């Protein structure tokens, strides 16, 4: 879909890059010419991910760290700049989520998700500001559609991602003056990701498809291709927006009556209208 060198001479730092959507974004950026650094909390997972990227000819490194800690955020940016000479793209993909009824959710559990998703996004963006402003860089915040209306049993993640969308808009407004674009991607259910496996699992994937107008879950590559577009010349005038890529999941509503019933009524009305003209 994109020219093979569309990210040549770019350097990307991807949080949550050891697995799932984050790893696929790092992979696609790397396959299209970028040098990548992935960040996460599990060294063994990161090292395995880097080995896989290297096997595809991608220049990749990793650093263990926690986005909730400002010192770790600064260290990840410094390591990236020291290793590859700069930073052009920051992808904030680190996230936490689980299912819980609101009345059973502890304050600590609520705070943990906000700290990872929201505070982590701010920490990384702030740490990367100087490096990104030197190159007119881009920040991509991975959001969700949970808060577009409301989602059962995810009050913590819904609040966190709503705040991430707000951060996207605010930083785009403030940092546009130094050439930094800030954009978001809001995936719906994505196949073969830790999030979908943790929240749903194979047993209910078919059920999820029933509430997606396109009748399928998305893929990691589809989300990564959106990220590629956003850092390409084609996305150069986009900032402050969060692109929803969920197959229409967030707009789904159960029909008020069966499709067959409405079809029959429509057919009867059309027949009666023809008869009235005779």
Buried (B, 14 or more C-beta within 10 A) or exposed (E): EBEEEBBEEBBBBBBBBBBBBBBBBBBBBBBBBBBBBBBBBEEEBBBBBBEEBEEEEBBBBBBBBBBBBBEBBBBBBBBBBEBBEBBBBBBBBBBBBBEBEEEEBEEEEBEBBBBBBBBBBBBBBBBBBEBBBBBEBBBBBBBBBBBBEEBEBBBBBBBBBBBBBEBBBEBBEEBEEEEBBBBBBBBBBBEEBBBBEEBBEEEEBEEBBEBBEEEEBBBBBBBBBBBBBBBBEEBEEBBBBBBBBBBBBBEBEEEEEEEEEEEEEEEEEEEEEEEEEE
